[in-house]
Amino acid sequence: MQKRLEELSSWLKEQETDVAFLNSTENVFYLTGFHTDPHERLMGLFVFQDAEPLFVVPGMEVGQVKDSGWPYEVLGYADHENPWELIKASIDQRSVSNANLIAFEEEVLTYSRSKALQALFQKAKVRPIEEKLNEMRVVKDEDEIAIIRRAAEFADYGVKVGVEALQEGITEMEVLAKIEYELKKKGIREMSFSTMVLFGEKSGHPHGNPGDRKLQKGDFVLFDLGVVLDGYTSDITRTVVYKEVSDEQKEIYTTVLSAQLASLEASKPGNRIGDLDQIARDTITNAGYGDLFPHRIGHGLGINVHEFPSMSHLNNDLLKVGMTYTIEPGIYDPNVGGVRIEDDVLITENGHETLTKYPKELQIIG
């Protein structure tokens, strides 16, 4: 935490920016070690070039912030108080109210809060800070990697539970409930996103909604799930077939698996991110299914389940040691169903490590 704050303060000096204001749950957690959802209430972190940072939270959170190890000022406020008035008094004590340039998360800050922020620093111009924060967060340290690795293990377990729950006539929601119940028994309080369990033709929708569709012989079954563990996420997709498989299903599955393995093979430090997408896309296109692969190959993974970088064929950035992301090609035929195979990947000195381990060979269940 301290190193991250020092890096951001140094960047402010280099960029001749007087103060940074952060109020996204994810970036506040990254820089403070404290994770909570304040709902509609203001939670924000002020970082300065030389002065100590200021952490503003609802009054009911102050004790937890201190317990988390935050060593600097915590400014709590009651629901009947205007936090910006209290912030102004604290800012004035730091002699930084004459700031000329402030940085904030332009994709997060609401219009009303941006007005309140600019009222604090009336002479200041503004600039976005996302690029710097993405640069910092994209390479994970050893502690972050250890948590993501454990989160991936829980994702593997979730798929295992789902596969073992399959029986003819069971519904998507019943399988979903079993997965999340068993994970909660393991101590998982929150999923990375809404768990997907899709049967048959419904698996042909990349972001389908589970419901009361009952499992039948010959159905593709697509699981897409992940967990939140100590503030970090995982994300896995596996597709199996129930009881019997057609030649067309085999061909679709084999094509997706070949695309995924080829993209993983290219996951090495120094390689262009966009090439990972293009390699998988070419494999699927050459097999005749190009029009049925409508999304990018993957996304960054960390505090957010979808974070920087976007693993699109247009991305010219290079892979770096410590980056974590997903590789998840898919083919989606609304008449046959869909296949997606997704793993969480860590770039290492010698190549990559696949953090999700659940088997990927075609499984016929039942």
C-alpha positions in Angstrom: 0.0 0.0 0.0 2.7 2.5 1.0 4.7 1.8 -2.2 1.6 2.4 -4.3 0.9 5.7 -2.6 4.5 6.8 -3.0 4.4 5.9 -6.7 1.3 7.9 -7.2 2.7 10.9 -5.3 5.9 10.8 -7.4 3.8 10.7 -10.6 1.9 13.8 -9.4 5.2 15.6 -9.1 6.4 14.4 -12.5 3.2 15.5 -14.1 3.0 18.8 -12.2 -0.4 17.7 -10.8 -1.2 19.0 -7.3 -3.7 16.4 -6.1 -5.5 13.2 -7.2 -9.0 12.3 -6.1 -10.1 8.7 -6.3 -13.6 7.4 -5.5 -14.1 4.1 -7.2 -14.3 1.2 -4.8 -11.6 -0.7 -6.7 -9.0 2.0 -6.9 -9.6 3.1 -3.3 -9.1 -0.5 -2.3 -5.9 -0.8 -4.3 -4.4 2.3 -2.6 -5.7 1.9 0.9 -6.3 -1.8 1.5 -9.8 -1.1 2.6 -12.7 -2.6 0.6 -16.3 -1.7 1.0 -19.3 -0.6 -1.1 -20.4 2.8 0.3 -23.6 2.7 -1.8 -24.8 6.3 -2.4 -22.5 7.8 0.2 -19.2 9.4 -0.7 -16.0 7.5 -0.2 -12.9 9.1 -1.6 -9.1 9.3 -1.3 -7.1 12.5 -1.8 -3.4 12.0 -2.7 -1.0 14.9 -2.7 2.6 15.5 -3.9 4.0 15.9 -0.4 1.2 16.1 2.1 -0.2 13.0 3.8 -3.2 11.5 2.0 -6.8 12.0 3.2 -9.3 9.2 3.3 -13.0 10.2 3.4 -15.5 7.6 4.4 -19.0 7.4 5.9 -18.7 7.7 9.7 -19.9 4.1 10.2 -16.8 2.8 8.3 -14.1 4.7 10.3 -13.5 1.9 12.7 -13.1 -0.7 10.0 -10.7 1.6 8.0 -8.5 1.9 11.1 -8.6 -1.8 11.7 -7.5 -2.5 8.1 -4.2 -0.8 8.8 -4.7 2.6 7.2 -2.1 4.8 9.0 -3.1 8.3 7.8 -6.1 10.6 8.5 -9.5 9.2 8.2 -12.3 11.8 7.8 -15.7 10.3 8.8 -19.0 12.1 8.4 -22.5 11.5 9.6 -25.4 11.1 7.2 -26.8 14.5 8.2 -23.4 16.2 7.4 -22.1 17.6 4.1 -18.8 15.8 3.7 -17.5 18.4 1.3 -17.5 21.0 4.0 -15.5 18.8 6.3 -13.1 18.0 3.4 -12.6 21.7 2.7 -11.4 22.3 6.3 -8.9 19.4 6.1 -7.7 20.5 2.7 -7.1 24.0 3.9 -4.9 22.6 6.7 -2.7 21.0 4.1 -2.2 24.4 2.2 -3.1 22.8 -1.1 -6.3 24.7 -1.8 -4.6 26.8 -4.5 -3.9 23.7 -6.7 -3.5 24.4 -10.4 -4.2 20.9 -11.7 -6.2 18.0 -10.2 -6.5 14.4 -11.5 -9.6 12.2 -11.1 -11.3 9.2 -12.6 -13.2 10.7 -15.4 -15.1 7.4 -16.1 -16.3 7.2 -12.5 -16.8 10.6 -11.0 -20.4 11.8 -11.1 -21.2 15.3 -12.4 -22.4 16.5 -9.0 -19.2 15.3 -7.3 -17.0 16.8 -10.0 -18.7 20.2 -9.3 -18.0 19.8 -5.5 -14.4 18.8 -6.2 -13.8 21.8 -8.5 -15.4 24.1 -5.9 -12.6 23.0 -3.5 -10.0 23.9 -6.0 -11.5 26.8 -7.9 -8.4 27.7 -9.9 -7.5 24.2 -10.9 -7.8 22.5 -14.3 -8.6 18.8 -14.4 -7.0 15.7 -16.0 -7.9 12.0 -16.1 -5.9 9.6 -14.0 -7.1 6.2 -15.4 -4.0 5.7 -17.6 -1.6 5.9 -14.6 -3.8 3.7 -12.4 -4.1 1.1 -15.2 -0.3 1.1 -15.6 0.0 0.4 -11.8 -2.6 -2.2 -11.5 -1.9 -4.2 -14.7 1.2 -5.9 -13.2 0.3 -7.8 -10.0 2.7 -8.3 -7.1 3.3 -11.6 -5.3 0.5 -11.0 -2.8 -2.0 -10.2 -5.5 -1.0 -13.3 -7.5 -1.4 -15.5 -4.5 -4.9 -14.3 -3.9 -5.9 -14.6 -7.6 -4.5 -18.2 -7.7 -6.6 -19.2 -4.7 -9.7 -17.5 -6.3 -9.1 -19.6 -9.4 -9.1 -22.7 -7.3 -12.5 -21.8 -6.0 -13.7 -21.2 -9.6 -12.5 -24.7 -10.5 -14.4 -26.1 -7.5 -17.6 -24.3 -8.6 -17.5 -26.0 -12.1 -16.9 -29.3 -10.4 -19.9 -28.9 -8.2 -22.0 -27.9 -11.3 -20.9 -30.9 -13.4 -21.6 -33.3 -10.5 -25.1 -31.8 -10.1 -26.2 -32.6 -13.7 -29.1 -35.0 -14.1 -31.9 -35.2 -16.6 -34.7 -32.8 -15.8 -32.8 -30.5 -13.4 -33.1 -26.8 -14.3 -30.4 -24.3 -14.9 -31.3 -22.4 -11.7 -31.2 -25.5 -9.6 -27.6 -26.2 -10.7 -26.7 -22.6 -10.2 -28.1 -22.7 -6.7 -26.0 -25.8 -5.9 -22.8 -24.1 -7.1 -23.3 -21.0 -5.1 -24.4 -22.8 -2.0 -21.4 -25.1 -1.9 -19.1 -22.1 -2.5 -20.7 -20.3 0.4 -20.1 -23.3 2.6 -16.4 -22.9 1.7 -16.5 -19.2 2.8 -17.1 -17.4 -0.4 -19.5 -14.5 0.2 -19.6 -13.0 -3.3 -19.4 -14.1 -6.9 -17.4 -12.1 -9.4 -20.6 -11.7 -11.5 -24.0 -13.3 -12.0 -23.2 -17.0 -12.4 -24.2 -18.5 -15.7 -25.5 -22.1 -16.2 -27.0 -22.5 -19.7 -28.4 -25.6 -21.3 -28.8 -26.6 -24.9 -29.8 -23.8 -27.3 -29.5 -21.3 -24.5 -25.7 -21.8 -24.4 -25.7 -20.3 -27.9 -26.1 -16.9 -26.3 -22.7 -15.6 -25.0 -24.4 -13.8 -22.1 -27.5 -15.8 -21.6 -29.7 -15.7 -18.6 -30.3 -18.9 -16.5 -33.8 -19.9 -15.9 -36.1 -22.9 -15.8 -34.8 -24.7 -18.9 -34.5 -28.4 -18.0 -31.5 -30.5 -18.9 -32.0 -33.0 -21.8 -29.8 -35.6 -23.5 -27.5 -34.1 -26.1 -27.5 -30.6 -24.5 -24.4 -28.5 -24.3 -24.0 -27.2 -20.7 -22.1 -24.0 -20.3 -20.8 -22.8 -16.9 -19.4 -19.3 -16.5 -18.6 -18.3 -12.9 -16.0 -16.7 -10.6 -15.5 -15.7 -7.0 -14.4 -12.6 -5.1 -11.7 -13.5 -2.6 -10.0 -10.9 -0.4 -10.9 -8.2 -3.0 -9.7 -10.1 -6.1 -11.6 -12.1 -8.7 -11.6 -15.2 -10.8 -13.4 -16.2 -13.9 -13.8 -19.6 -15.6 -15.9 -21.0 -18.4 -16.3 -24.7 -19.2 -18.7 -26.4 -21.5 -19.7 -30.1 -21.3 -22.2 -32.3 -23.1 -24.9 -34.3 -21.4 -25.1 -38.0 -22.2 -24.7 -37.9 -26.0 -22.8 -35.8 -28.4 -23.2 -35.1 -32.2 -20.5 -34.8 -34.7 -21.3 -31.2 -35.1 -21.0 -30.6 -31.4 -17.6 -32.4 -31.4 -16.4 -30.2 -34.3 -17.4 -27.0 -32.6 -15.8 -28.0 -29.3 -12.6 -29.1 -30.9 -12.4 -25.9 -32.8 -12.8 -23.7 -29.7 -10.3 -25.8 -27.7 -7.7 -25.5 -30.6 -8.2 -21.7 -30.6 -7.8 -21.5 -26.9 -4.7 -23.6 -26.8 -3.1 -21.6 -29.6 -3.8 -18.4 -27.9 -2.4 -19.7 -24.6 0.8 -20.8 -26.5 1.3 -17.2 -27.5 0.9 -16.0 -24.0 4.5 -15.0 -23.4 6.2 -11.8 -22.2 6.9 -9.3 -25.0 4.2 -10.7 -27.3 1.6 -8.3 -28.6 -1.7 -8.6 -26.8 -3.7 -8.2 -30.0 -2.0 -11.3 -31.5 -3.6 -13.5 -28.9 -7.0 -12.5 -30.1 -6.0 -12.8 -33.8 -4.6 -16.2 -33.4 -7.7 -17.6 -31.9 -9.9 -15.7 -34.3 -8.0 -17.1 -37.3 -8.3 -20.6 -36.0 -12.1 -20.3 -35.6 -12.5 -18.5 -39.0 -10.5 -21.1 -40.9 -12.8 -23.7 -39.5 -15.8 -21.9 -40.9 -17.2 -20.4 -37.7 -15.8 -16.9 -37.8 -19.2 -15.2 -37.8 -20.1 -17.1 -34.6 -17.2 -15.7 -32.5 -18.6 -12.2 -31.7 -16.4 -11.1 -28.8 -12.7 -10.4 -27.9 -10.5 -13.2 -26.7 -10.5 -12.0 -23.1 -9.9 -9.2 -20.6 -7.7 -8.2 -17.7 -8.4 -9.8 -14.3 -7.7 -8.6 -10.8 -9.7 -6.4 -8.5 -12.3 -6.1 -11.2 -13.4 -9.2 -13.1 -13.2 -7.1 -16.3 -10.3 -4.6 -16.1 -7.5 -3.3 -18.2 -6.3 -4.4 -20.7 -8.9 -5.3 -23.3 -7.6 -8.4 -25.0 -8.8 -7.2 -28.5 -7.0 -7.8 -31.8 -6.6 -4.0 -32.0 -4.5 -3.8 -28.8 -0.8 -3.1 -29.6 0.4 -3.2 -26.0 2.9 -6.0 -25.0 2.5 -8.7 -22.4 4.4 -8.1 -19.2 5.5 -10.4 -16.4 2.8 -10.3 -13.7 -0.1 -9.5 -15.9 -3.3 -11.6 -15.3 -6.1 -11.9 -17.8 -8.5 -14.4 -19.4 -8.4 -16.3 -22.6 -11.9 -17.3 -23.6 -12.8 -18.0 -27.3 -16.2 -19.2 -28.1 -18.5 -20.4 -30.9 -22.3 -19.7 -30.5 -24.8 -21.3 -32.8 -28.4 -20.5 -31.7 -29.6 -23.7 -33.3 -27.0 -26.1 -31.9 -25.8 -24.3 -28.7 -22.5 -22.7 -27.8 -19.1 -23.6 -26.5 -16.8 -21.3 -24.6 -13.6 -22.3 -22.8 -12.0 -19.8 -20.5 -9.0 -19.8 -18.3 -7.3 -17.3 -16.0 -3.7 -16.7 -17.1 -0.6 -15.3 -15.4 2.4 -14.1 -17.5 5.6 -15.5 -16.0 9.3 -15.0 -16.8 9.3 -18.1 -19.0 5.9 -17.9 -20.5 2.6 -18.3 -18.7 0.8 -20.2 -16.0 -2.8 -21.2 -16.4 -4.4 -20.6 -13.0 -7.7 -22.3 -13.6 -7.1 -26.1 -13.8 -10.5 -27.8 -14.4 -10.1 -30.2 -17.3 -10.7 -28.9 -20.8 -11.0 -32.1 -22.9 -14.5 -32.7 -24.1 -16.6 -34.4 -21.3 -19.7 -36.3 -21.9 -21.5 -36.3 -18.6 -24.0 -39.0 -17.5 
